[in-house]
Amino acid sequence: MNHFLRYTSVFILFLWSFSLNAQESNCAFKLQEAEAMYETGILDSIPAMLRACINNGSFDKEELASAYKLLIKTYLFEDYEEMAELTMLKFLKKFPEYEIKPTDPVEFTYLYKSYQTVPLYSIGVILGGNYSYVRIIEPYSYGDTEDYKGEYSSGFNFQIGLQLKRYINDNIEVNLDGIYTMKQFYYEITQNNVKTVYDEYQTVLSFPLTGTYDFKLGVWSPYLRVGANFDYLLKASAYFERDDQKESDVDISGERKEYNISAVLGGGVKWNIKKGYLMLDVRYHLGFMNIVNTDTRLTQDYKWDKYGYIDDDFALNNLFVSFGFVYPFYRTRQNK
């Protein structure tokens, strides 16, 4: 019984696949036949021949575009202007990035240009790396700050996120990103001839709200960016080393402020491709706030007693370089 059901299922699947292939082949033949009829001026039967194949999805992408264009030309030739406009609207919703070809007839081109297909909003994904730069607001030391010899250096880490864009016009966009960001920096200080090494790692959720202005240069679109960023700290950890003492993955989240705000300046370039665009994005975040929780600066005895380390007041700046892909959603409207 099980073998019978299995063979029956396979046979039904084969028949369905054969029928589907035959239907697609039949629709491709109908399109060729309809194109031949258009060339000879036999137009009345063309809409009926193509409509079923369009509605049931039997055309591939190239055939579907040809079928829509043939329908539009047929309606225009027969002075069915309303049907031509309706079909053009459907065509542009399916193919929002279509560009007029030299072989397109004047009537089709004229109707096409009476519509405007514009991106309404888009979503994208970005991935890249970042460098963190410490800006000291006020130095602190368990010794004399005049003998301060601490030095910060940049650390490299990664970020990945999602991007939501709202298009204001052809050149201006408003962007809201949600980015999972990992940051790090290094610090060395020598006090009383003793060297302390300190590495800090932060994991944050970043929410930059920015505006961009595009310069349209064919398939390439350079742009400038300005805005503000809000960071929410998920975790901060540190590595300490002094003489022969070492300690890693020390949780210092309570010694950092949970929120941070920074200005965003940047730019990049977009490369327009079908169904979206690729982009190279560069941003600099200029931290406004002291990220150190001053209430806990001296509560962690092990930091200054064991390693001779006390947090300076400092802000954190970041340079981000990202690559991304953005997929736009279009709106088609008729020019008034």
N, C-alpha and C positions, 0 to 999 in steps of 0.2 A: 504493500500500500504506500509506504514511504517513497519507494522508488518511482511509483506511478505519479505521485504528487510532484516529485522533483523533476521528472521528465516533462510533465505537463507544464510546470512553471517555466522551465527553460524554453519549451516550445512556444508558449504565449509571449515570453520576452522576445524571442526571435521574431515572431510575427509582428509584434509592436515596433521593434527596431526596423524591420524591413518596411513596414507601412510608413514609419516616420521618414525614412530615407527616401522612399518613393514619393512621398508628399513634398519633401523639400526639392527633389529633382523635378517634380511636376511643376512646382512654383517657379523654379528657375527657368524652365521651358516657357511657362506662361509669360514671364517677364520679357524674354526674348521675342515671343510672339507679339506682345503688346507694343514693344518698341518698333517692330516691323510694321505693325498696323498704324502707329503714329506717323511713321515716315510716308506711308501711302495715303494718309488722310482719313483713315477709318478710325474714328475716335469714340463712337458711342459705346462700344463694348469694353473699352479699356478699364474704366473704374470698377466694373463688376468683376473683371478678370483678376484685378490686383487686390481688391479690398479684402477678400477672404484670406489671402496669403499674408497680408500685412497684419490682420487681426489675430491670426493663429500663430504668428511668429515663425513662419516657415522660411522666411528670407534670412540669409546671413547679413552682416552689417552693411557690406558694400551693396548687396542687392536691395536691401531695404532703402538705402539712400537713393538708389536709382529709381526704385518704384515710387517713392514720394515725389521725386523731381518730375517723373513722367506724369503722375497724376496732376501735379500743379500746372505743368505745361498744357495738359489736355483741358483742364478747366479754364485756363486763360484763353486758349484758342477758341473754346466754345462760349466764351463770355459768361462763364459761371464764376463771377468774381468772388462771391461769398464763399463758395466751396474752395476756391483757390486760396483764399486768405486763411480759412480754417485748416487746410492741409499744410500750408506753409508754417502755421503756428505749431502743428504737430511735428513737422519736420525739424524745426529749430529746437524744440524741446528734446528731441532725440539726438540731434547733432548741433549742439550750441556753438561748437568751435568751427563750423563749416565756413570755408572761405570760397568766394566766387572764383570759378575757373574761366579761362578764356573761351571755352567751348559752351558755356551756359548762354542760352539765348537772352536777348535784351529784355523781353517781357519778364522772364524769371528773375533776372538781375534787378530789375526795377522793383518788383514786388519784394524781393529779399531785402533790399535797402530800405524799404518802408517799415521794417521791423528792427528793433534794437534788442540784442541779446546781451545782457550784462550780468556779471557775477553778483549774487546777492550776499552770500556769505560763504565761508569755506572752513574746512577742518584740515589739520595737518599734524605731522609728527616730526619732532626734531631730536637730534642726537649729536653730542659733541663733547668737547673738553673745556676746562676752565682753569685759570690761574687766580689764586687769591693773593691780595696785597694788603698788608696791615698798615694802617695810618694811625700813628700814635697820637693820642689826644693829650695824655699826661702820663709821664713815666712814674713807676713806683719801684721801690727796692727795699729790701730789709736792711740795706746798708745806706751809704751816702749816695743820693741820686746824682750828685755832681761827679762821682766816680763811675757813673752808669756806662756800661760797655755792652749793653744788649743789642742784638742785631736780628731783625726778622728777615726771612727769605720766603719767596713764593713757593707754593706747592701746586702740583697739577692733579686734577681729578676730572670726573665725568658728570654729565647731566643728560637726562632724557625726559621728554615731555610731549604734551599735546598743545595744539594751538587752535584757537577759534578766531576767525577774522570776520569783520563786518565791513563791506565795501560802502564807502560814502559816495564816491564818484570814481571816475576813471583813474585818478591818481592817489586819492587819500583812502587809507584803511585804518580801522580801529582794531587792535589786537589784544586778546586776553589769553595768556598762556598759563598752563599748570605744569610746572617742571619739578621733577625729582632731582635734587642737586646734591652732590657730594663735594665738599670743599676741604682744603687742608693748607696749612702753612707751618713753617719751621721757625724756631727761635733758639738763639744761643746767647748766653750771658756769662761774663766772667766777673766774679765778685770775690775780693780777698784772695785772688790768684786761684780760685776754684771755678771750673767751667761747668755750667749746667746746659744740657740739651733738652729741648722741649718741642714736641710735635703735637699739633692739634688737628683733629678731624671732626668735621661737622656734616650732619645730614639734615637738609632742610627741604621744605616744600616752598617753591618760589611762585609768586603770582604777579608777573609783570603786566601792567596795563599800559599800552603804548600806542602811539599813532605813527604811521609811516606815510611817506610821500614818494611815489614811484615816478621814475623818468623812463618813459616808454621808448625803447630803441629796438624795435622789431621783436625778435624772440628773446632778447635780453632786456631786463628791466632793473637797473640799479635803483636803490632806494635809500632814504635816510630815516632814522628812527629816533623818537624822543618819548619819554614817559616816566613812570614811576614803578617801583617794584616793592612788593610786600613779602617778607620771608617769615615762615613759621618754623621754628627749630624743632626737629624730631629727636636729635641726639647729638651730643658733643662728647668726645673722648680724647684722651691725651696719652702721650708716651713721655716718660721722664728718664733722664740719665744723668748721673752725677758721680764722678769717680767710678767706683765699681758697683754702684747701685743702679738698678734698672727696674722700671715698672711700666707695663703696657696696658692698653685698653682700660684706662682709668676713667670712670664716668664723671664728667664735669658738667653735665647738663644743667645742674642747679646753679652753676657759677656763670652761666650765660643767660642773657635776656631771651625770653621766648619769642619775641617779635623784633623785626628789624625792617627799616624802610630805607630805600636807596633811590637815587635818580638813575635813569637809564638813558644812555646815548649810544647810538650805533648806526649801522647801515649794512648793506649787503647787495647781493645781486640775485635776480630770479632768472631761471632759464625755462621759458615756456615750452611745454611739450603737450602732447595730446592727453586730455583728461587731467590737466593740472600743470604744476610746475615744480621744478627742483630749485632749491635755494641754498646759498651760502650766506650765513648770518653772523655778524660780528657785533657784540654789545659790550659796553663797559658800564658796570654798576658802581656808582659812587655812594658809599655808605654814609648816611647822615648821623647815625646814632652810635653812642658808646654801647658795644654789645656785651660788656662785662657787667655782671650783677654785683654792684658795689657792696651790697649788704652781706655778701658771702666771701668777700675778698680775703678776709683774715680768719674765716671760720674753719678752713681746712688746714690744720696744723702741719700735716705731713708735707704739704707743698713747699712751705717756706722753711720748716724745721729740718726736713729730711733732704730736700732738693734745692733749697735756697731760691725758690721761685715764688714771685708774687705777680699777679696780673697787673699789667699796665692798663690804663683806660685807653681803649683803641676802637676804631671803626674798621670795618672790613670792606675793601673794594674788590671787584672781580672783573676779569676779562673773560668773556665767553665766545667761543667759536663753534658754530653748529652747522650741520647739514640737515636739510629737511625736504619733505615732500608734502605738497599742499593740494587738496582736491576741492575744486570750487563747485558750488551749486548755483545754477543760473536762473534768471528770470527773463522771459521774453515778453516784450511789449511792442505795440504798434506806435510808430511815430505819429504825433498829431500835427 
